[in-house]
Amino acid sequence: MTDQPIPVIIDCDTGVDDALALLFAVRHPGLDLRAVTCVAGNTDVDGVVRNTLTVLEIAGAGHVPVARGAERPLIEPARSARHVHGADGMGDLPGLPTPTRAPADVDAVTLLHREILACPRPVTLIPTAPLTNIALLLRTHPDVVRNIERIVFMGGAVATGNATAVAEFNVWHDPEAAAVLLTAGVPITMYGLDVFQRVVVPGPDVRRLRASADPAARLAGDLLAHRPATPDADGDDPGGGIGDAGAVCTVVDPAGITTLPLPVEVSLAPGPTRGQTVVDRRPRPGESEIHDGLRPRHLVDVALDVDVNRFVKLYLDTVEGTAQKPSR
């Protein structure tokens, strides 16, 4: 039991909902955001760096080191999600300031290695992006595992994908990197689309954030409004999904999700299943394992359900500055 904030590092591709996650991580008193690393995904990596620096400055966290990472997946070319996140990755919101500082003078893998090992307590790593930086870190510096408490990643899906019928974008963007993550040898929580898409801030709350005098809360409202998730009864007051921020909420309040430890593999073969997270929910091995021999099964705490109201309240309380540090 400790009252100390949880040391966290976010690896992101900022991105509308990555920005929502950063705002939450900076604001919550129970988190100690020690670094942010950037990877190509929602937009190109240089745009991700720019967006990340901008969000941190608006949130009053200009001291947090930021590093540029991989500009493409391990094998395939980069494929952005600008059709979702806008040409600039931040919903093309007008009036966003240009960052006043440059990123760190080291690459993302070097910064991750340095910050993880320098932390006096084990770090919780929160990737909300394609997992290229994380795979490179684990293969280049496997010694980091000794000071990683847990990896909570936004990615994958038990049921339906979004990049394809079965594959979620972050895993689909770099399936080989996701496969490396799943053999990291540390506890892993998968916050996938099954819960990601359900946590929606109601329209009236979005409007209140957008009218706030606090620049960080106002930015959260504008970002939520960019990605309307559900209309109200009249259809004119849409709510906005917090997306990646739910993975950070999970670190603060793990009881807000329901998980099961399940074997997870990533489909790497070309074709319609590439990038699928194959989550084995069977109670016992099947004929394939019986006849072909049991392979090592990497268990992941897979999020299957989420307390939506609990996470919405947690997010709003945090970005509006009323959240209390949890007792653990």
Secondary structure, 3 states (H helix, E strand, C coil): CCCCCEEEEEEECCCHHHHHHHHHHHHCCCEEEEEEEECCCCCCHHHHHHHHHHHHHHCCCCCCCEEECCCCCCCCCCCCCHHHHCCCCCCCCCCCCCCCCCCCCCCHHHHHHHHHHHCCCCEEEEECCCCHHHHHHHHHCHHHHHHEEEEEEECCCCCCCCCCCCCCHHHHHCHHHHHHHCCCCCCEEEECHHHHCCCEECHHHHHHHHCCCCHHHHHHHHHHHHCEEECCCCCCCCEEECCCHHHHHHHHCHHHEEEEEEEEEECCCCCCCCCCEEECCCCCCCHHHHHHCCCCCCEEEEEEEECHHHHHHHHHHHHCCCCCCCCC
